[in-house]
């Protein structure tokens, strides 16, 4: 064990112990950053959730004020009230591992329950609300969950020691059983009632990493069986008695309005219950989806295009290019880069990245049961409290009358950080003449054409090279919309959106003179976070431009980076590891009739250090195939290596798809793309071989859900340059190579 630890507790205890309703032990603990006044906390028990997650905690002990809970029942089952959502990232396995490790129980004995919507109780200190995103789930839970498990273990041992009248330090724990050298033993279920009467320990010991039995070991996903057999419940699976199913259509033009619709034809379709209309959309409620879709087609809504009928990608980009020439808000200013760039050997470039859709496997959906006395939402969301608040605003109900029943998410990628589809569903429900629960489902076309998109970015970047060819001065101006100004306004300071410049303002490379600026540009297109957020564009620009500098200096791209990483040993470490594993410097395997190349990228983002090296080939028609990606990752202490590998593999495929083909275009104020036929995703036979090498570390964990997505685009584009000599400065690759 490590030395005893006494948690920092601010105005109240870190830990509280109480008896669970019906018997057992309830452990309440405080997630860091959520230290509010007692009077601000809501003590009413959370309501039950729906779906596989069973029920939320409903037996909080009187006066128990902390904001996270562990319940241990008389059978020794440990239940964690999960303040994060599971959207494929594996946190419903890795986070229970933290509890099970310190509590010394079999992982199979740990069960999960969705936390209810409650921004007071479940606010994430890293994100400023009840939010799942930014690759923060494990990073935020790493210490508090282990500390809560260790404290619960300590109080259970104390209960056993008092039962036997022996010193606590003469007892041992393993697999949920406390034993004594005399041969006596009691399992946790036999101790919980006695433990509930004890005071929580003032100090407790966390395990030394050398004693870990779960953390750092591969473990199969706990939710794999129910996802494989179909019993896992996603938002789109919600079922309520007498529930209607609604197909929806919104104005195809951004900002357009509904002019007319043929209600009679829609209502003539068998099984149709009602036609609902709001300002910019229509919905048909029916007994089943087929009837709803047929009736929606018969409805033939007509639209007023509104003020954006003349908007196109071309007009947006032209305006951005003009605005990007103006001086921006200063994000980083070290030395006197602008003056230095006025003379000497300079390299400069202009990069562009397109709007991107999220295209989650599960399209947007929300089931609403609106009544005079309350509203229940059945939905998969990354922001349950925001969804609750939005529904309360639309309905006029007080917040406590809106209940959010959260489910598994069939992909999030930032899309479900938004609540536009919840607002639309509740507005439709409010328009009902025949009240009753309705599941509102967006089609794939509706989902892609009414997404909230990753912003379009224009980046102007320049560097002055010293006599050895290394950057002495560096300038980078980012132009794009500010998601943070809408999502979290206090985060925008001095005109700088921290997300828009992440990965640009905090370079790991040693460059004496550095200036990074941000120019805010708001198009009529709604924008939102997209998997990898700011680094998805900044890592591409920085790592692509660094390759340009290496080429201008006639140096090897890996050696060039090594020389600039003298103050970042962890990033240098993954660069060297990836280069070794990929065989950097050795010939790329030749493919008949195709040009081959190898490219590299390195990054620090989401608290993790990563290097990717990609082998690609380019055909005579400009088609690109990514054959192999070698990734080296230092994410601090790995929790579940199996989950880490899966996330990196998925992130690489997601990011490579976007880099090769992803773009959302507008013509006449309408999104052109509509389905996977024209918004391509990588097919199974196109997927590269991915090798992930994880650095052994006991540093605090970094994020792993998004880094893989951010790092692949520059690696594959640098590989394309190595193969063809063509530099890709505008994504997607397919559009740039066609132009060439």
ZAMARGU-4260 file (C-alpha; in steps of 0.2 Angstrom, whole numbers, plus 5000, padded with zeros to 4 digits):
<rodrens>
0) 5000/5000/5000 | 5005/5018/4998 | 5006/5030/5013 | 4989/5034/5021 | 4980/5048/5012
5) 4968/5061/5019 | 4957/5068/5006 | 4956/5087/5004 | 4938/5091/5009 | 4935/5109/5008
10) 4920/5114/5018 | 4914/5097/5021 | 4919/5079/5022 | 4925/5070/5007 | 4916/5054/5012
15) 4900/5050/5021 | 4894/5033/5026 | 4875/5029/5028 | 4863/5014/5028 | 4855/5010/5011
20) 4836/5008/5011 | 4832/4990/5015 | 4849/4987/5023 | 4867/4988/5016 | 4880/5001/5015
25) 4879/5018/5005 | 4895/5027/5002 | 4894/5045/4996 | 4909/5054/4990 | 4913/5071/4981
30) 4918/5073/4964 | 4932/5086/4963 | 4926/5103/4957 | 4908/5100/4963 | 4910/5108/4980
35) 4894/5118/4982 | 4885/5124/4998 | 4874/5112/5007 | 4859/5123/5003 | 4862/5121/4985
40) 4861/5102/4985 | 4845/5093/4981 | 4841/5080/4993 | 4826/5072/4984 | 4830/5055/4979
45) 4833/5053/4960 | 4820/5044/4950 | 4822/5027/4942 | 4830/5026/4925 | 4824/5015/4911
50) 4833/5001/4901 | 4847/4990/4904 | 4854/5002/4917 | 4841/4997/4930 | 4837/5010/4943
55) 4846/5026/4949 | 4850/5027/4967 | 4834/5029/4977 | 4839/5026/4994 | 4851/5040/4999
60) 4854/5041/5018 | 4846/5056/5027 | 4858/5070/5026 | 4870/5062/5014 | 4876/5077/5004
65) 4890/5071/4992 | 4887/5070/4974 | 4892/5052/4969 | 4887/5036/4977 | 4892/5018/4979
70) 4880/5005/4986 | 4885/4988/4993 | 4870/4976/4997 | 4869/4961/5008 | 4874/4950/4994
75) 4890/4959/4992 | 4884/4967/4975 | 4892/4984/4973 | 4882/4997/4963 | 4890/5013/4956
80) 4879/5027/4951 | 4887/5032/4935 | 4888/5051/4932 | 4895/5048/4914 | 4886/5040/4899
85) 4892/5025/4889 | 4893/5029/4870 | 4906/5015/4865 | 4921/5022/4874 | 4922/5008/4886
90) 4920/5019/4902 | 4907/5007/4909 | 4921/4994/4911 | 4936/5005/4915 | 4927/5016/4928
95) 4921/5000/4938 | 4938/4993/4937 | 4944/5008/4948 | 4931/5004/4961 | 4934/4986/4961
100) 4953/4988/4962 | 4953/4997/4978 | 4938/4989/4985 | 4946/4972/4982 | 4930/4964/4974
105) 4928/4954/4958 | 4923/4965/4944 | 4908/4955/4940 | 4901/4960/4957 | 4901/4979/4951
110) 4884/4985/4943 | 4880/5002/4936 | 4866/5013/4936 | 4863/5029/4926 | 4864/5045/4937
115) 4848/5056/4935 | 4849/5073/4927 | 4856/5084/4941 | 4869/5097/4937 | 4872/5101/4956
120) 4876/5083/4960 | 4885/5076/4945 | 4894/5091/4937 | 4911/5087/4929 | 4925/5099/4936
125) 4934/5097/4919 | 4919/5102/4909 | 4909/5113/4920 | 4893/5103/4920 | 4885/5086/4919
130) 4894/5082/4903 | 4902/5067/4895 | 4915/5072/4882 | 4932/5079/4879 | 4940/5062/4884
135) 4938/5067/4902 | 4928/5052/4910 | 4943/5042/4917 | 4954/5057/4920 | 4941/5065/4931
140) 4936/5049/4940 | 4954/5042/4942 | 4957/5048/4960 | 4939/5050/4967 | 4933/5033/4962
145) 4949/5024/4969 | 4948/5034/4985 | 4930/5030/4987 | 4934/5012/4985 | 4948/5012/4997
150) 4938/5021/5010 | 4924/5009/5008 | 4936/4994/5010 | 4943/5002/5026 | 4926/5004/5034
155) 4922/4986/5030 | 4938/4980/5037 | 4935/4991/5053 | 4918/4982/5054 | 4925/4965/5053
160) 4939/4970/5066 | 4926/4976/5078 | 4916/4960/5076 | 4931/4949/5080 | 4938/4961/5093
165) 4955/4961/5083 | 4966/4975/5077 | 4961/4981/5059 | 4978/4980/5053 | 4978/4961/5056
170) 4964/4958/5043 | 4966/4956/5025 | 4954/4958/5010 | 4952/4949/4994 | 4938/4946/4982
175) 4925/4954/4993 | 4930/4944/5009 | 4939/4950/5025 | 4949/4937/5033 | 4959/4936/5049
180) 4975/4925/5053 | 4964/4915/5065 | 4955/4908/5050 | 4939/4919/5053 | 4931/4927/5037
185) 4916/4937/5032 | 4911/4943/5015 | 4906/4961/5012 | 4888/4957/5012 | 4889/4951/5030
190) 4897/4967/5035 | 4888/4981/5027 | 4875/4984/5040 | 4888/4985/5054 | 4899/4996/5043
195) 4885/5008/5039 | 4885/5013/5058 | 4903/5018/5058 | 4912/5034/5054 | 4921/5035/5038
200) 4940/5034/5040 | 4950/5050/5041 | 4964/5042/5032 | 4966/5027/5020 | 4979/5019/5009
205) 4978/5018/4990 | 4986/5003/4982 | 5003/5004/4976 | 5003/5001/4957 | 5014/4985/4960
210) 4999/4978/4969 | 4986/4981/4955 | 4976/4966/4950 | 4964/4974/4938 | 4971/4991/4933
215) 4983/4990/4918 | 4976/4972/4914 | 4966/4968/4899 | 4948/4965/4902 | 4934/4962/4891
220) 4920/4975/4890 | 4907/4972/4903 | 4893/4978/4891 | 4899/4967/4876 | 4887/4952/4880
225) 4871/4963/4880 | 4876/4972/4865 | 4880/4956/4856 | 4863/4948/4860 | 4853/4964/4857
230) 4847/4966/4875 | 4856/4983/4878 | 4844/4997/4877 | 4848/5013/4867 | 4837/5028/4865
235) 4830/5022/4849 | 4824/5006/4858 | 4813/5015/4871 | 4795/5008/4872 | 4781/5014/4882
240) 4762/5009/4882 | 4752/5016/4868 | 4767/5025/4861 | 4766/5033/4844 | 4781/5033/4832
245) 4785/5049/4823 | 4794/5053/4807 | 4800/5071/4806 | 4806/5083/4792 | 4813/5100/4795
250) 4816/5114/4782 | 4830/5109/4770 | 4836/5127/4770 | 4845/5133/4786 | 4833/5145/4794
255) 4818/5141/4783 | 4800/5139/4788 | 4785/5128/4785 | 4773/5136/4772 | 4760/5122/4769
260) 4757/5103/4770 | 4744/5091/4764 | 4737/5085/4780 | 4723/5076/4772 | 4734/5064/4762
265) 4745/5061/4777 | 4730/5057/4788 | 4723/5045/4775 | 4737/5033/4777 | 4732/5018/4788
270) 4739/5019/4806 | 4742/5038/4806 | 4737/5046/4822 | 4741/5065/4820 | 4751/5078/4810
275) 4761/5090/4820 | 4768/5106/4815 | 4781/5119/4822 | 4788/5134/4814 | 4802/5125/4804
280) 4797/5107/4804 | 4783/5094/4803 | 4781/5077/4810 | 4768/5063/4807 | 4764/5052/4822
285) 4758/5034/4818 | 4757/5017/4825 | 4773/5012/4817 | 4788/5019/4808 | 4782/5013/4790
290) 4766/5022/4791 | 4774/5037/4798 | 4787/5038/4784 | 4773/5035/4770 | 4762/5048/4778
295) 4777/5060/4779 | 4780/5058/4760 | 4761/5061/4756 | 4762/5076/4767 | 4773/5084/4754
300) 4778/5099/4765 | 4782/5116/4756 | 4795/5128/4763 | 4799/5146/4764 | 4818/5146/4761
305) 4821/5160/4772 | 4836/5172/4773 | 4850/5159/4769 | 4843/5154/4752 | 4859/5161/4744
310) 4872/5154/4755 | 4884/5141/4749 | 4900/5134/4754 | 4909/5145/4741 | 4901/5161/4749
315) 4906/5156/4766 | 4924/5151/4762 | 4926/5167/4752 | 4921/5178/4767 | 4932/5167/4779
320) 4947/5170/4768 | 4944/5188/4768 | 4942/5189/4787 | 4957/5178/4790 | 4968/5192/4784
325) 4964/5203/4799 | 4973/5202/4815 | 4965/5191/4827 | 4964/5189/4846 | 4981/5183/4853
330) 4981/5166/4861 | 5000/5164/4862 | 5013/5177/4861 | 5031/5172/4865 | 5045/5183/4859
335) 5043/5194/4844 | 5037/5182/4830 | 5029/5195/4819 | 5045/5205/4818 | 5056/5190/4815
340) 5045/5184/4801 | 5048/5201/4792 | 5065/5195/4786 | 5075/5180/4782 | 5070/5163/4775
345) 5052/5161/4777 | 5039/5147/4773 | 5021/5150/4773 | 5005/5141/4769 | 4986/5142/4769
350) 4976/5127/4775 | 4957/5123/4774 | 4947/5110/4783 | 4928/5107/4779 | 4912/5106/4788
355) 4910/5088/4795 | 4894/5079/4800 | 4894/5067/4815 | 4885/5053/4806 | 4882/5042/4822
360) 4877/5025/4820 | 4861/5029/4830 | 4852/5044/4822 | 4845/5057/4832 | 4829/5052/4842
365) 4820/5057/4858 | 4804/5049/4866 | 4793/5062/4875 | 4779/5058/4887 | 4772/5076/4890
370) 4758/5078/4903 | 4750/5093/4912 | 4760/5088/4927 | 4776/5083/4920 | 4787/5078/4906
375) 4798/5062/4904 | 4812/5061/4891 | 4819/5044/4885 | 4834/5048/4876 | 4853/5045/4874
380) 4862/5061/4878 | 4879/5067/4883 | 4871/5081/4893 | 4856/5075/4903 | 4855/5091/4913
385) 4855/5102/4897 | 4842/5091/4890 | 4831/5093/4906 | 4833/5112/4906 | 4829/5113/4887
390) 4813/5103/4890 | 4808/5113/4905 | 4810/5129/4895 | 4799/5123/4880 | 4786/5116/4891
395) 4786/5130/4905 | 4787/5116/4918 | 4798/5118/4933 | 4815/5109/4931 | 4810/5095/4944
400) 4795/5090/4934 | 4806/5085/4919 | 4814/5068/4921 | 4828/5062/4909 | 4829/5043/4907
405) 4846/5040/4899 | 4851/5025/4889 | 4866/5019/4880 | 4872/5030/4865 | 4874/5023/4848
410) 4888/5034/4845 | 4891/5052/4852 | 4906/5060/4844 | 4900/5077/4851 | 4883/5076/4842
415) 4874/5072/4858 | 4882/5086/4867 | 4868/5096/4858 | 4850/5096/4863 | 4842/5103/4847
420) 4833/5086/4843 | 4827/5086/4861 | 4820/5103/4859 | 4812/5099/4843 | 4804/5083/4850
425) 4797/5092/4865 | 4790/5106/4854 | 4781/5093/4843 | 4774/5085/4859 | 4768/5101/4865
430) 4758/5103/4849 | 4749/5087/4851 | 4730/5087/4851 | 4730/5069/4857 | 4742/5068/4872
435) 4752/5052/4874 | 4770/5046/4873 | 4779/5048/4856 | 4795/5042/4849 | 4802/5055/4837
440) 4815/5048/4825 | 4826/5057/4812 | 4830/5048/4796 | 4848/5046/4791 | 4845/5060/4778
445) 4837/5071/4791 | 4852/5067/4803 | 4865/5072/4791 | 4856/5087/4783 | 4851/5094/4800
450) 4867/5091/4810 | 4877/5103/4820 | 4893/5102/4810 | 4912/5103/4814 | 4917/5121/4809
455) 4925/5125/4793 | 4943/5132/4797 | 4955/5143/4787 | 4972/5143/4794 | 4986/5154/4789
460) 5003/5148/4795 | 5021/5154/4793 | 5038/5151/4800 | 5056/5158/4799 | 5070/5145/4798
465) 5087/5148/4806 | 5103/5143/4797 | 5100/5125/4802 | 5083/5124/4794 | 5073/5124/4811
470) 5059/5136/4815 | 5065/5151/4824 | 5049/5161/4823 | 5031/5153/4821 | 5015/5162/4817
475) 4998/5153/4816 | 4981/5162/4814 | 4965/5151/4816 | 4949/5157/4808 | 4933/5148/4812
480) 4917/5149/4822 | 4917/5148/4841 | 4908/5133/4848 | 4913/5138/4866 | 4905/5155/4865
485) 4889/5146/4863 | 4892/5131/4874 | 4902/5138/4888 | 4904/5157/4886 | 4915/5160/4902
490) 4928/5149/4894 | 4931/5162/4880 | 4943/5175/4887 | 4950/5190/4878 | 4942/5185/4862
495) 4950/5168/4861 | 4940/5152/4860 | 4952/5139/4869 | 4945/5124/4859 | 4948/5133/4842
500) 4966/5135/4846 | 4970/5119/4856 | 4984/5110/4848 | 4991/5126/4841 | 4993/5137/4856
505) 5002/5124/4866 | 5015/5117/4855 | 5027/5104/4862 | 5041/5109/4850 | 5055/5121/4856
510) 5052/5137/4845 | 5060/5153/4852 | 5047/5165/4844 | 5029/5160/4844 | 5012/5169/4840
515) 4995/5161/4838 | 4980/5171/4834 | 4961/5167/4833 | 4949/5176/4821 | 4930/5172/4825
520) 4919/5169/4810 | 4901/5164/4812 | 4893/5157/4796 | 4874/5153/4796 | 4878/5135/4797
525) 4876/5128/4815 | 4892/5121/4822 | 4897/5110/4837 | 4910/5099/4844 | 4916/5084/4833
530) 4926/5070/4840 | 4943/5076/4843 | 4937/5094/4843 | 4950/5108/4841 | 4965/5096/4839
535) 4957/5088/4824 | 4961/5103/4814 | 4976/5110/4823 | 4986/5094/4824 | 4983/5092/4805
540) 4989/5110/4801 | 5004/5110/4813 | 5010/5092/4809 | 5007/5095/4790 | 5017/5112/4791
545) 5031/5104/4801 | 5033/5091/4787 | 5034/5106/4775 | 5048/5114/4785 | 5057/5097/4786
550) 5056/5096/4767 | 5062/5114/4765 | 5076/5110/4776 | 5080/5094/4767 | 5079/5084/4783
555) 5070/5068/4788 | 5053/5072/4796 | 5056/5061/4811 | 5074/5067/4814 | 5067/5085/4812
560) 5054/5082/4825 | 5067/5074/4837 | 5078/5090/4836 | 5063/5101/4842 | 5057/5090/4856
565) 5071/5092/4868 | 5059/5099/4881 | 5045/5086/4879 | 5052/5069/4884 | 5036/5060/4884
570) 5031/5066/4866 | 5049/5062/4860 | 5047/5044/4868 | 5032/5040/4858 | 5040/5047/4842
575) 5055/5036/4845 | 5044/5021/4849 | 5032/5023/4834 | 5047/5025/4822 | 5055/5009/4829
580) 5039/4999/4827 | 5035/5006/4810 | 5052/5003/4803 | 5055/5021/4799 | 5069/5023/4787
585) 5066/5006/4779 | 5058/5005/4762 | 5039/5005/4761 | 5032/4989/4753 | 5029/4992/4735
590) 5012/4989/4727 | 5011/4986/4708 | 5004/5001/4699 | 5003/5012/4714 | 5014/5025/4723
595) 5018/5021/4741 | 5024/5033/4755 | 5025/5034/4774 | 5021/5049/4785 | 5022/5054/4803
600) 5012/5065/4815 | 5015/5068/4834 | 5004/5077/4846 | 5000/5081/4864 | 4981/5082/4866
605) 4968/5077/4880 | 4982/5074/4892 | 4990/5060/4881 | 5005/5059/4870 | 5004/5051/4854
610) 5013/5047/4838 | 5006/5039/4822 | 5015/5033/4807 | 5005/5028/4791 | 5009/5018/4776
615) 4998/5023/4761 | 4997/5020/4742 | 4990/5031/4729 | 4983/5025/4712 | 4984/5032/4695
620) 4967/5040/4697 | 4971/5048/4714 | 4963/5035/4725 | 4971/5033/4742 | 4972/5017/4752
625) 4979/5017/4770 | 4987/5000/4773 | 4995/5001/4790 | 4995/5013/4805 | 5007/5011/4819
630) 5003/5021/4834 | 5013/5024/4850 | 5003/5031/4865 | 5008/5037/4882 | 4992/5040/4891
635) 4999/5039/4908 | 4992/5024/4919 | 4983/5013/4907 | 4967/5007/4915 | 4960/4994/4903
640) 4973/4991/4888 | 4960/4982/4878 | 4948/4996/4879 | 4962/5008/4874 | 4967/4999/4859
645) 4949/4998/4853 | 4947/5017/4855 | 4963/5021/4846 | 4958/5009/4832 | 4941/5016/4831
650) 4947/5034/4832 | 4960/5031/4818 | 4946/5024/4806 | 4934/5038/4811 | 4948/5051/4807
655) 4955/5043/4792 | 4937/5042/4785 | 4935/5061/4787 | 4952/5065/4780 | 4949/5055/4764
660) 4931/5059/4760 | 4922/5069/4774 | 4915/5086/4769 | 4898/5094/4771 | 4894/5107/4757
665) 4880/5119/4755 | 4871/5125/4739 | 4856/5137/4740 | 4856/5136/4759 | 4854/5117/4759
670) 4866/5104/4764 | 4870/5094/4748 | 4875/5077/4757 | 4861/5066/4763 | 4867/5048/4766
675) 4882/5037/4766 | 4880/5036/4747 | 4888/5054/4747 | 4895/5056/4764 | 4906/5041/4764
680) 4913/5030/4778 | 4927/5018/4777 | 4922/5001/4773 | 4929/4985/4781 | 4939/4980/4766
685) 4947/4998/4767 | 4952/4998/4785 | 4971/4998/4788 | 4980/4986/4799 | 4982/4996/4816
690) 4996/4993/4828 | 4995/5001/4845 | 5010/5002/4857 | 5006/5008/4875 | 5020/5015/4885
695) 5020/5008/4903 | 5017/5022/4915 | 5010/5026/4932 | 5007/5045/4928 | 4989/5051/4930
700) 4979/5045/4915 | 4976/5055/4900 | 4961/5054/4888 | 4960/5040/4874 | 4943/5043/4866
705) 4948/5057/4854 | 4967/5057/4852 | 4967/5044/4838 | 4955/5054/4827 | 4966/5070/4829
710) 4982/5061/4824 | 4978/5051/4808 | 4975/5065/4795 | 4992/5073/4795 | 5001/5056/4796
715) 4992/5050/4780 | 4993/5067/4771 | 5012/5067/4775 | 5013/5049/4768 | 5004/5055/4752
720) 5017/5069/4750 | 5031/5056/4752 | 5022/5045/4739 | 5018/5058/4726 | 5026/5075/4730
725) 5009/5083/4732 | 5006/5093/4748 | 4988/5091/4754 | 4983/5108/4762 | 4964/5106/4760
730) 4954/5092/4766 | 4946/5080/4761 | 4960/5072/4752 | 4948/5066/4738 | 4944/5084/4733
735) 4962/5090/4733 | 4969/5075/4723 | 4955/5077/4710 | 4959/5095/4708 | 4977/5091/4705
</rodrens>
